[in-house]
């Protein structure tokens, strides 16, 4: 090979070597840059995930703080709406609760702006690990339109420079949980006849230790509960006492075993239900708020002697030796508006119309047993609240055809705490006994017979636990007020009853329940 050719080959090789060296250097720089970017992206993604996790765990912690709040006695009110002053005071009660719960955490409460701040913190009960932390801010928001007064919670999660924010709101409103049930009773309940309950029912009865093992519920095969049977008894307690309310297959369908006490349809049994529901005790009522709206009813010059309970078809004859004799003041073909029936009058209203409020007074140690025959109600019936349940002496007794057309208030038709309330004749179901009631029907024990439609909740508040028999909330069975029968399917029971709750209604004024914080799960938002 000559020298010139050799030189040309050497030069070409050198150029190629330099080219490859340069290219490899560029690739090395590119790979290094890509690796650096990937690392930065990974770190950034990690921080985003941590910040989101911190925000989510912070929201869980914010919910925990709200759920642990117990309204003080000062937060109980007999008025069914919450005004702005009460709502703002509730915000202050909640702030005090959080400050007491967290101690020296540096919580900041501004009563002027009504803002509560829980500072950034890692390692709280729900917080993620590492450098991530969250902060919480609760802010009061007054009612707007149909929205109630609210507490808006905003949670900010952070990790390094990355932040994520979540939010939810809580309504500030009266506790109306009792309205979630079609029937809520502190005692036993028997449902028979052609009765349809369009919702859950609840009984606080838990004395299954009696010799005859009474149960919280009994239903006839003709009745249906299109809801859940809620009992405060544990499942084991009922098993130990040999009580079976209802048996279901794997798909939740009732099997109607012969030993089941609930032979009618139902959608399941919920054990260990809460024992204390606001609005289910006489102490939860202060009906005096209605008195100032009424004037005294004039006395009547006519009286009639009746007994309660009475023999079938004749009010003038006692059914038992201990039946109570009533010297009733009789009012016929009258119209009343916003009136007070004096204590001890034991009135008989025949073919009367009531507008606005009818207040049944029991001043002092007085009593009032009132019978309504073929009356029309365009308003609400309210009573005083006796200390003791005297079912024969404090009674509202509706016979004949009671026409309820309550245009005065939608929250309730009858507010009669610790009174015996009988819708329909206590000795026989009458063909013409038809009623339609809206809103709550409140009594010590409420019995429903005949043809009745109730668009609301029945509340029976008398504590019947000292009694192994009697004093039962009867739906569909005609018997003397508050008692029960061994015949769960009486042959002469001709009434049709339908009860449908409406949890969206307000509580009636006069029911003293706490102002609580209610989670609005639909309000969750990511900022």
RAHUSUL-V832603 format. One record per helix or strand. SS is the DSSP state (H for helix, E for strand). FROM is the first residue (numbers start at 1). LEN is the number of residues. If there is no record, write none. Layout:
SS&FROM&LEN  SS&FROM&LEN
This chain:
H&3&65  H&73&3  E&76&2  H&84&19  E&108&3  E&115&7  E&133&9  E&144&1  E&147&1  E&150&10  E&162&13  H&177&4  E&181&5  E&189&3  E&194&5  E&200&4  E&217&3  E&224&2  E&229&3  H&235&6  E&248&1  E&254&1  E&262&1  E&265&1  E&269&2  H&282&3  E&285&1  H&287&7  E&295&2  E&303&6  E&310&2  E&314&5  E&324&9  E&335&7  E&348&3  E&353&8  E&369&5  E&376&2  E&380&4  E&395&5  E&403&2  E&412&4  E&420&4  E&434&5  E&440&4  E&445&4  E&451&5  E&458&3  E&473&3  E&496&5  E&511&1  E&513&14
